Amino acid sequence: MCRRSIGCAHCSYTSSLGYSCPGVAPGDTARPKVPARMQTMLKQRTGLRAGQASRRVMKVRAVAAPVKTAATAAAKTPLVTPEAAKDLYYDMVLGREFEEMCAQMYYRGKMFGFVHLYSGQEAVSSGVIRLLRPDDHVVSTYRDHVHALSKGVPAREVMAELFGKKTGCCRGQGGSMHMFSAKHNVLGGYAFIGEGIPVGLGAAFQSKYRRDVLGDEKADSVTCSFFGDGTCNVGQFYESLNMAALYKLPHIFVVENNLWAIGMSHLRATSRTSGDNDPHIYKKGPAFGMPGVLVDGMDVLKVRQVAQEAIERARRGEGPTLIEAETYRFRGHSLADPDELRSKEEKARYQARDPIPQLKSYMLEHGLATEADIKELEAKVMEVVEDSVKFAEESPKPERGQLLENVFADPRGFGIAENGLYRYQQPGFSSGTAIVS
Amino acid sequence: MLASRNVRAAAGARVAAAPGQRAILAARPGRRTLIAAKAQKKEIMMWEALREAIDEEMERDPTVCVMGEDVGHYGGSYKCTLGLYKKYGDMRVLDTPICENGFMGMGVGAAMTGLRPIVEGMNMGFLLLAFNQISNNCGMLHYTSGGQFKTPLVVRGPGGVGRQLGAEHSQRLESYFQSIPGVQLVACSTVRNSKALLKAAIRSDNPIIFFEHVLLYNVKGEAGGADEVACLERAEVVREGTDVSIFTYSRMRYVVMQAVNDLVKKGYNPEVIDLISLKPFDMETISNSIKKTRKAIIVEECMKTGGIGASLSAVINESLFYELDHEVIRLSSQDVPTAYAYELEAATIVQSSQVVEAVERVVGGRVAAHA
């Protein structure tokens, strides 16, 4: 979908029609003329007044196995239950407030290094991860705080990890970019984009192995890997698409396309798919033999619907799906990024599509929650976030003894010292002062 | 009595020379013993021994699996997984596409979630493409996750200089991988230790990078049984001696032993230690040897710059300085890409004549035959 104009009628087309935008030049915000023939097709297909942007337009473009547009677009009954809606709302608000608190804490000198905030993208994390089971796996990149929270890692553990305390989920050894949780099956947090995707594939391989080799009929856990538009030019992405489709692994590739990789615009970094004006990432799925779906990543209910289908597909053993979620980060790439290259207009446009107020009005409109319910959820989030900061502040720092402990799962890996004992048996090993090489 | 001591030495036990006896060469039992031993157990080639190790471990533990290029239907480019796919199926002996970084990462993810993959690099050199996954994820992930996830992988494959394979197929990656924290580096050299060490590596919870050598796959010898599992951190005393300690590993062990033949005839009595564990070093064996001989020579196939010998030399210098009568001699490959032409290739790597010359230089003039 072309992002350059607002509410352009062209963007309500499914790409399977073979229609391509008549060429809107960069910077051109005027609405291009819609050919008459196309106008009629538009009316027939979506039942909308051509040229009018509406949140209810089903902006899901499937390249293979199209989502049923008509049914959902005209749906009068809500797409989710009240419980699910409240869960989603709580999760998104938690993600938002947590990240905003991180910004505050960073500028107050409580956390250091590279911290990448997720503000604005909550619909993707909540929309996908809240559908997963505890035994499903999630893999992310450095923008991983909210993925960990959505998967169930307590806010306390994430904040303590960010503060570098020993009560952090990784004992303070991972930091912002390496959130891991064995209990909640969060396989990391990776600093090099792309390197987490094959790891996610490995978890999916394990799931299939359990079923096909170890004979566990109930083994149908899926893995979701989250990464951005920049990652889609890394070789490992393509290597993973190929292997996932080849081996029919229960793996879902979720591209959080926020248009920017630090200061590199997606449009400047990625070549356009043939016949298109934009580099469509979702179209790369069918090239490898899996469906590619484009979804409005600022609408949690749409993301959830697409994710539901992909997860069920994977559990049935039908293989992977590539989901491209159109989203945006309200803050810079990291807290160190001056964020000077993105235009105010672009930022304002996406702020207007903030997923949290969208869900809030949807819930109120459809009677899924009252104002009081919503206030209660928000208050609970603030409580949790403030508690996490208090916990992190009061937690002790890692001791020197942690230095050598987790380098090897089997500490014999440090070898045998001159006196014939293993190094881990020497005094000073558990206090982190031993010579180990 | 001598015959039985010879047999034990051949089996790898450390046996000191009896009074009035020449030093026992553990790799060279007496002729009668040899024939008798052959009659009892059969000799197999190293690739068969490695295959046995993989087969036995896969049978013992259903989470052990193999991934790599051509490991399945082709049987492995050096036959180390010959026929295993028929026994265990296509998923347990997985033929991967050519995407080293991708399938190495997939191996890491599988290991983190409960499987025990053996990832094969068709040639160790190809694993340069997997360096990202080996360094960041194999090596560091257990630490970065605060101990939550372990990566019990074995990364194995043939490396070293072959016969005119050209520069890119003749690489020694042990020197590149040695700084990665969190991995162990093991180099096998004989039929017996290759099987026992590979079994140990598969059972280990640590990520092990297991170096085989292209030219050793057809070496013949006896392999141990299903229960013989070596220690991954111990060096092997190949030959006990008193004049000088020669530290070596992989194919250079044979080059050294060839030199030792000549040296023994000239009256020298070198001690030969096969490092086995390239990282971490077995400092007990190494220091015991140096304290005895007071001279150290390192013979390796790595480049001189930043090689295993460079690390070992530094460690010996730091911790055993006062036990040395002579500076540590390093015989390493030249810092040049390995040429295709035979003569240039031979000039790149260490030859046995260089080892002889180094021992003569370090030990000094001819020494009378030892009692």
Boltz contact constraints between the chains, C-beta under 6 A:
constraints:
  - contact:
      token1: [A, 170]
      token2: [B, 145]
      max_distance: 6.0
  - contact:
      token1: [A, 170]
      token2: [B, 146]
      max_distance: 6.0
  - contact:
      token1: [A, 171]
      token2: [B, 146]
      max_distance: 6.0
  - contact:
      token1: [A, 173]
      token2: [B, 143]
      max_distance: 6.0
  - contact:
      token1: [A, 173]
      token2: [B, 144]
      max_distance: 6.0
  - contact:
      token1: [A, 173]
      token2: [B, 146]
      max_distance: 6.0
  - contact:
      token1: [A, 174]
      token2: [B, 144]
      max_distance: 6.0
  - contact:
      token1: [A, 178]
      token2: [B, 144]
      max_distance: 6.0
  - contact:
      token1: [A, 180]
      token2: [B, 145]
      max_distance: 6.0
  - contact:
      token1: [A, 180]
      token2: [B, 148]
      max_distance: 6.0
  - contact:
      token1: [A, 182]
      token2: [B, 148]
      max_distance: 6.0
  - contact:
      token1: [A, 195]
      token2: [B, 132]
      max_distance: 6.0
  - contact:
      token1: [A, 195]
      token2: [B, 136]
      max_distance: 6.0
  - contact:
      token1: [A, 198]
      token2: [B, 102]
      max_distance: 6.0
  - contact:
      token1: [A, 198]
      token2: [B, 105]
      max_distance: 6.0
  - contact:
      token1: [A, 198]
      token2: [B, 106]
      max_distance: 6.0
  - contact:
      token1: [A, 199]
      token2: [B, 105]
      max_distance: 6.0
  - contact:
      token1: [A, 199]
      token2: [B, 108]
      max_distance: 6.0
  - contact:
      token1: [A, 199]
      token2: [B, 109]
      max_distance: 6.0
  - contact:
      token1: [A, 201]
      token2: [B, 106]
      max_distance: 6.0
  - contact:
      token1: [A, 202]
      token2: [B, 106]
      max_distance: 6.0
  - contact:
      token1: [A, 202]
      token2: [B, 108]
      max_distance: 6.0
  - contact:
      token1: [A, 202]
      token2: [B, 109]
      max_distance: 6.0
  - contact:
      token1: [A, 202]
      token2: [B, 110]
      max_distance: 6.0
  - contact:
      token1: [A, 203]
      token2: [B, 109]
      max_distance: 6.0
  - contact:
      token1: [A, 203]
      token2: [B, 113]
      max_distance: 6.0
  - contact:
      token1: [A, 205]
      token2: [B, 106]
      max_distance: 6.0
  - contact:
      token1: [A, 205]
      token2: [B, 110]
      max_distance: 6.0
  - contact:
      token1: [A, 206]
      token2: [B, 110]
      max_distance: 6.0
  - contact:
      token1: [A, 206]
      token2: [B, 113]
      max_distance: 6.0
  - contact:
      token1: [A, 206]
      token2: [B, 114]
      max_distance: 6.0
  - contact:
      token1: [A, 206]
      token2: [B, 115]
      max_distance: 6.0
  - contact:
      token1: [A, 212]
      token2: [B, 91]
      max_distance: 6.0
  - contact:
      token1: [A, 213]
      token2: [B, 91]
      max_distance: 6.0
  - contact:
      token1: [A, 213]
      token2: [B, 92]
      max_distance: 6.0
  - contact:
      token1: [A, 214]
      token2: [B, 62]
      max_distance: 6.0
  - contact:
      token1: [A, 236]
      token2: [B, 101]
      max_distance: 6.0
  - contact:
      token1: [A, 236]
      token2: [B, 102]
      max_distance: 6.0
  - contact:
      token1: [A, 239]
      token2: [B, 99]
      max_distance: 6.0
  - contact:
      token1: [A, 239]
      token2: [B, 102]
      max_distance: 6.0
  - contact:
      token1: [A, 240]
      token2: [B, 102]
      max_distance: 6.0
  - contact:
      token1: [A, 242]
      token2: [B, 97]
      max_distance: 6.0
  - contact:
      token1: [A, 406]
      token2: [B, 142]
      max_distance: 6.0
  - contact:
      token1: [A, 406]
      token2: [B, 143]
      max_distance: 6.0
  - contact:
      token1: [A, 406]
      token2: [B, 147]
      max_distance: 6.0
  - contact:
      token1: [A, 407]
      token2: [B, 143]
      max_distance: 6.0
  - contact:
      token1: [A, 407]
      token2: [B, 181]
      max_distance: 6.0
  - contact:
      token1: [A, 407]
      token2: [B, 182]
      max_distance: 6.0
  - contact:
      token1: [A, 408]
      token2: [B, 206]
      max_distance: 6.0
  - contact:
      token1: [A, 409]
      token2: [B, 142]
      max_distance: 6.0
  - contact:
      token1: [A, 409]
      token2: [B, 150]
      max_distance: 6.0
  - contact:
      token1: [A, 409]
      token2: [B, 205]
      max_distance: 6.0
  - contact:
      token1: [A, 409]
      token2: [B, 206]
      max_distance: 6.0
  - contact:
      token1: [A, 410]
      token2: [B, 204]
      max_distance: 6.0
  - contact:
      token1: [A, 410]
      token2: [B, 205]
      max_distance: 6.0
  - contact:
      token1: [A, 410]
      token2: [B, 206]
      max_distance: 6.0
  - contact:
      token1: [A, 412]
      token2: [B, 233]
      max_distance: 6.0
  - contact:
      token1: [A, 413]
      token2: [B, 184]
      max_distance: 6.0
  - contact:
      token1: [A, 413]
      token2: [B, 206]
      max_distance: 6.0
  - contact:
      token1: [A, 414]
      token2: [B, 280]
      max_distance: 6.0
  - contact:
      token1: [A, 415]
      token2: [B, 233]
      max_distance: 6.0
  - contact:
      token1: [A, 415]
      token2: [B, 280]
      max_distance: 6.0
  - contact:
      token1: [A, 416]
      token2: [B, 233]
      max_distance: 6.0
  - contact:
      token1: [A, 416]
      token2: [B, 282]
      max_distance: 6.0
  - contact:
      token1: [A, 416]
      token2: [B, 284]
      max_distance: 6.0
  - contact:
      token1: [A, 417]
      token2: [B, 283]
      max_distance: 6.0
  - contact:
      token1: [A, 418]
      token2: [B, 283]
      max_distance: 6.0
  - contact:
      token1: [A, 418]
      token2: [B, 284]
      max_distance: 6.0
  - contact:
      token1: [A, 418]
      token2: [B, 287]
      max_distance: 6.0
  - contact:
      token1: [A, 420]
      token2: [B, 284]
      max_distance: 6.0
